[in-house]
Amino acid sequence: MNLHIKNMVCNRCIMAVESELIKFGLQPISVELGIVEISENLNKEQEQNLNSKLVALGFEIIDDKKSRVVEKVKNLITDLVYFKDNEFKTNLSDYIVSTIGQDYSYISNLFSQQENATIEQYYILQKIERVKELIIYDELTLNEIAHQLHYSSPSHLSKQFKKSTGLTPTAFKNSKQQKRQSIENL
């Protein structure tokens, strides 16, 4: 049985969900961003009980197909921005279509309806949060960050960063309030 889980955005999320499944007495076959495969079939009551446990951790079982598509897009983008640094060699829409296997205009309209933002806006927000994280770590130059996140130049990154946050990357780095948003709240 497959369960689609909302707000799984990182490896810690995977570990938390897997741990909760085991505590619930289930045997997960695989746990990935947004989807869990278990060997058991759950009845409605068991699914609701499991969902209550997951909601307490900030996750949620997704029932409807449209929400699953939107969550899949969000997970693809998160995976791309945080885990596939230099592997991304195509444009975003082609990547989404090839992975999800549905028409991009359908996916895009569905995403915009449910998230009140376009896929591109969501992608930019994710990238900006990643830039903030890398700036705070202070291990890479702005040029290296721009390259890692596939910006055409550090100048393009800086303009997008300022448009999104109101600060230049340097001003953000020097500010006392380096605020980041939680990925699941984007």
C-alpha positions as CSV (number, residue, x, y, z in Angstrom):
1,M,0.0,0.0,0.0
2,N,1.3,3.5,-0.9
3,L,0.6,6.5,1.3
4,H,1.2,10.0,0.1
5,I,2.5,12.3,2.8
6,K,2.4,16.1,2.8
7,N,5.3,18.2,4.0
8,M,8.1,15.6,3.7
9,V,10.9,17.9,2.5
10,C,14.2,16.6,3.8
11,N,16.0,13.5,5.0
12,R,15.0,14.2,8.6
13,C,11.4,14.2,7.5
14,I,11.9,10.8,6.0
15,M,13.5,9.5,9.3
16,A,10.7,11.0,11.4
17,V,7.9,9.5,9.2
18,E,9.7,6.1,9.1
19,S,10.1,6.2,12.9
20,E,6.4,7.0,13.4
21,L,5.3,4.2,11.0
22,I,7.4,1.7,13.0
23,K,6.0,3.0,16.3
24,F,2.5,2.5,14.8
25,G,3.4,-1.1,14.1
26,L,3.9,-0.9,10.4
27,Q,6.7,-2.3,8.3
28,P,7.7,0.3,5.7
29,I,9.1,-1.1,2.5
30,S,10.3,2.3,1.3
31,V,10.1,5.9,2.6
32,E,10.9,8.7,0.2
33,L,10.0,12.4,-0.1
34,G,6.2,12.5,-0.2
35,I,5.5,8.8,-0.5
36,V,5.6,5.7,1.7
37,E,5.2,2.1,0.7
38,I,4.1,-0.2,3.4
39,S,3.4,-4.0,3.3
40,E,0.1,-3.7,5.2
41,N,-3.3,-2.5,4.0
42,L,-4.9,0.0,6.4
43,N,-8.6,0.4,7.1
44,K,-10.1,3.9,7.3
45,E,-9.8,3.9,11.1
46,Q,-6.1,2.9,11.1
47,E,-5.4,5.5,8.4
48,Q,-7.1,8.2,10.4
49,N,-5.2,7.2,13.6
50,L,-1.9,7.2,11.7
51,N,-2.7,10.5,10.1
52,S,-3.3,12.0,13.6
53,K,0.1,10.8,14.7
54,L,1.7,12.3,11.5
55,V,-0.2,15.6,11.9
56,A,1.3,16.0,15.3
57,L,4.7,15.9,13.6
58,G,3.7,18.4,10.9
59,F,2.9,15.8,8.2
60,E,-0.4,14.7,6.7
61,I,-1.7,11.8,4.6
62,I,-3.0,13.2,1.3
63,D,-6.1,11.5,-0.1
64,D,-7.0,13.3,-3.3
65,K,-5.1,13.0,-6.6
66,K,-4.8,16.7,-7.2
67,S,-3.1,17.4,-3.9
68,R,-0.8,14.5,-4.6
69,V,0.3,16.1,-7.9
70,V,1.0,19.4,-6.2
71,E,2.9,17.7,-3.4
72,K,4.9,15.8,-5.9
73,V,5.9,19.0,-7.7
74,K,6.9,20.6,-4.3
75,N,9.0,17.6,-3.4
76,L,10.7,17.6,-6.9
77,I,11.6,21.2,-6.5
78,T,12.8,20.7,-2.9
79,D,14.9,17.7,-4.0
80,L,16.3,19.7,-6.9
81,V,17.3,22.8,-4.9
82,Y,18.6,20.9,-1.8
83,F,20.0,17.6,-3.0
84,K,20.7,17.7,-6.8
85,D,23.0,20.7,-6.9
86,N,24.8,20.2,-10.2
87,E,22.8,17.4,-11.6
88,F,20.0,19.6,-13.1
89,K,20.6,19.9,-16.8
90,T,17.2,20.7,-18.2
91,N,14.5,23.3,-17.7
92,L,12.2,23.0,-14.8
93,S,9.0,22.4,-16.8
94,D,10.6,19.6,-18.8
95,Y,11.9,18.0,-15.6
96,I,8.5,18.1,-14.0
97,V,6.7,16.8,-17.0
98,S,9.2,13.9,-17.5
99,T,8.9,13.0,-13.8
100,I,5.2,13.3,-13.3
101,G,4.1,12.3,-16.7
102,Q,1.3,14.8,-17.2
103,D,0.8,17.9,-19.3
104,Y,2.6,20.9,-17.9
105,S,-0.3,23.4,-18.3
106,Y,-2.5,21.0,-16.3
107,I,0.2,20.7,-13.5
108,S,0.9,24.4,-13.5
109,N,-2.8,25.4,-13.3
110,L,-3.4,22.9,-10.5
111,F,-0.4,24.1,-8.6
112,S,-1.4,27.7,-8.9
113,Q,-4.9,27.0,-7.8
114,Q,-3.8,25.1,-4.7
115,E,-0.7,27.1,-3.7
116,N,-1.7,30.7,-4.8
117,A,1.7,30.9,-6.5
118,T,3.1,29.6,-9.7
119,I,5.6,26.8,-9.9
120,E,8.3,29.3,-10.9
121,Q,7.5,31.5,-7.9
122,Y,7.7,28.5,-5.6
123,Y,11.0,27.4,-7.2
124,I,12.5,30.9,-6.7
125,L,11.4,30.9,-3.0
126,Q,13.0,27.6,-2.5
127,K,16.2,28.8,-4.1
128,I,16.3,32.0,-2.0
129,E,15.9,30.0,1.2
130,R,18.8,27.7,0.0
131,V,20.8,30.9,-0.7
132,K,20.1,32.1,2.8
133,E,21.2,28.8,4.3
134,L,24.5,28.8,2.3
135,I,25.2,32.5,3.2
136,I,24.7,31.7,6.9
137,Y,27.0,28.7,6.6
138,D,29.6,31.1,5.2
139,E,31.5,28.3,3.4
140,L,30.9,29.4,-0.2
141,T,31.4,32.7,-2.1
142,L,28.4,34.3,-3.8
143,N,29.9,33.2,-7.1
144,E,30.0,29.6,-5.9
145,I,26.4,29.8,-4.6
146,A,25.2,31.2,-7.9
147,H,26.9,28.4,-9.8
148,Q,25.6,25.7,-7.5
149,L,22.0,27.0,-7.8
150,H,22.2,27.5,-11.5
151,Y,22.0,31.3,-11.6
152,S,23.4,32.8,-14.8
153,S,25.6,35.1,-12.6
154,P,26.1,36.3,-9.1
155,S,24.4,39.6,-10.2
156,H,21.3,37.7,-11.2
157,L,21.2,35.9,-7.9
158,S,21.7,39.2,-6.0
159,K,18.8,40.9,-8.0
160,Q,16.5,38.0,-7.3
161,F,17.5,37.8,-3.7
162,K,16.9,41.5,-3.1
163,K,13.5,41.4,-4.9
164,S,12.5,38.5,-2.7
165,T,13.9,39.6,0.7
166,G,14.4,43.3,0.4
167,L,18.1,42.8,1.2
168,T,21.2,42.2,-0.8
169,P,23.0,39.0,0.0
170,T,25.8,41.0,1.7
171,A,23.3,43.0,3.8
172,F,21.5,39.7,4.7
173,K,24.9,38.2,5.7
174,N,25.8,41.2,7.9
175,S,22.3,41.6,9.5
176,K,21.7,40.4,13.0
177,Q,18.4,38.9,12.1
178,Q,19.2,36.2,9.5
179,K,15.7,34.9,9.2
180,R,14.9,31.8,7.2
181,Q,11.6,30.3,6.5
182,S,10.8,26.7,7.1
183,I,10.6,24.8,3.8
184,E,7.2,23.4,4.5
185,N,5.9,27.0,5.0
186,L,6.9,28.2,1.6
